[in-house]
Amino acid sequence: MQVKTLSVNVVNTTDMPVLELGSCGEAVKFLQMLLVAYGFLTRDFISDEFNGRTELSVKNFQTVHRLCVDGIVASETWQKLAEVAAEPHN
């Protein structure tokens, strides 16, 4: 599976859906690709299903970034995902 270049608009993170265990769809796949890009998930776990592996990866991301660790991707987690995407990388 080829991972496309991702673009996260910091301003529009409020338009992102709340994702949690059992969620499905393109937003889940997008989240998983971000988690792969940030080193919290491996490519072989990309799908369109928010499963236990995705939940664990989200919790790890939330822990590292000092967010509420609940495994749910709501506005605060989407905002942090966008901020991390906007950070300069060497």
Summary of the structure (lengths in Angstrom):
residues: 90
radius of gyration: 11.8
end to end distance: 25.2
largest distance: 35.4
contacts: 234
relative contact order: 0.21
helix: 51%
strand: 4%
